[in-house]
């Protein structure tokens, strides 16, 4: 084997190895790894929480229509209010079809985000947005189901902020994860995309 042939072989081996790793990571992240033929998603699953009106809400409540699910918290300075505003704009663009879909905002900060706090916070956004909170164990279960990262970050005066996953999850009528839902487009275009799952 010549030096040039060895070099080409090494480059091809590195490429194939990289492709295999990328494919594995992609399948794992989208929930398709190890579920061939099952049609199951590794994102989403059972949860039991409390909505902003103090009523129980479970994963069964979001089935039967497409849903957008977002994790955040009410003390969030930028990403959360911006995302909820963008989701509200999509709901507005849906018009009457907004009644056939929905959006769920699950807190990653249940210690501060009581149902009353969530209700007050969500009053600034579209009424199709439903909030969810609960005790720490219930929130941990929801975070695990959706593979959400969330961590307290101490700041001054004993306060804290939250680092967290900022994806908007598109769930279909069966409660299965479809894909991250992009809000970086015109609300009308995002609404048209969401209508495909009605």
Residue pairs with C-beta under 8 A, 6 or more apart in sequence:
1 9
24 33
27 33
28 42
30 43
30 177
30 179
31 40
31 41
31 42
31 43
31 177
32 41
32 42
33 42
35 41
35 42
39 176
40 176
41 176
41 177
42 147
42 177
43 145
43 146
43 147
43 169
43 177
44 59
44 69
44 145
44 146
44 169
44 171
44 175
44 176
44 177
45 59
45 145
45 146
46 58
46 59
46 141
46 145
47 58
47 59
47 132
47 138
47 141
47 142
47 145
48 56
48 57
48 58
48 134
48 138
48 141
49 56
49 57
49 58
49 106
49 132
49 133
49 134
49 138
49 139
49 142
50 56
50 57
50 115
50 132
50 133
50 134
51 57
51 115
51 118
51 130
51 131
51 132
52 115
52 116
52 118
52 119
52 122
52 130
52 131
52 132
52 133
53 115
53 119
54 115
57 104
57 130
57 132
59 145
59 175
60 175
62 69
62 102
62 104
62 171
62 175
63 173
63 174
63 175
64 173
65 100
65 101
65 102
65 173
65 198
66 101
66 102
66 170
66 171
66 172
66 173
66 178
66 194
66 197
66 198
67 101
67 102
67 103
67 104
67 170
67 171
67 175
68 87
68 90
68 101
68 102
68 103
68 104
68 168
68 169
68 170
68 171
68 181
68 194
69 103
69 104
69 106
69 146
69 168
69 169
69 171
70 80
70 83
70 84
70 87
70 103
70 104
70 105
70 106
70 166
70 167
70 168
70 169
71 105
71 106
71 107
71 108
71 142
71 143
71 146
71 148
71 150
71 164
71 165
72 79
72 80
72 83
72 84
72 105
72 106
72 107
72 108
72 164
72 166
73 80
73 107
73 108
73 109
73 112
73 113
73 162
73 164
74 80
74 107
74 109
74 112
74 113
74 117
74 118
74 121
75 109
75 112
75 161
75 162
76 161
76 162
77 161
79 166
81 124
83 166
83 168
83 183
84 105
84 122
84 125
84 129
85 125
86 183
86 187
86 190
87 103
87 125
87 126
87 129
87 168
87 183
88 125
88 126
88 129
89 187
90 183
90 187
90 190
90 191
90 194
91 98
91 101
91 103
91 126
91 128
91 129
92 98
92 126
92 187
93 187
93 188
93 190
93 191
94 101
94 191
94 194
94 195
97 191
97 195
97 198
98 126
98 128
99 128
100 198
101 128
101 194
101 197
101 198
102 128
102 130
103 126
103 128
103 129
103 130
104 129
104 130
104 131
104 132
105 118
105 122
105 129
105 130
105 131
105 132
106 131
106 132
106 133
106 139
106 142
107 113
107 118
107 131
107 132
107 133
107 139
108 139
108 143
108 148
108 150
108 162
108 164
109 162
110 133
110 134
110 135
110 136
110 138
110 139
111 136
113 121
113 131
113 133
114 133
115 131
115 133
118 131
118 132
118 133
119 131
121 131
122 129
122 130
122 131
132 142
133 139
134 142
142 148
143 149
143 150
146 165
146 169
147 165
148 164
148 165
149 163
149 164
149 165
150 162
150 163
150 164
150 165
151 162
151 163
151 164
152 160
152 161
152 162
153 160
153 161
153 162
153 163
154 160
155 161
167 180
168 180
168 181
168 182
168 183
169 177
169 180
169 181
170 177
170 178
170 179
170 180
170 181
170 194
170 197
171 177
171 178
172 178
172 197
173 197
178 197
181 190
181 193
181 194
182 190
183 190
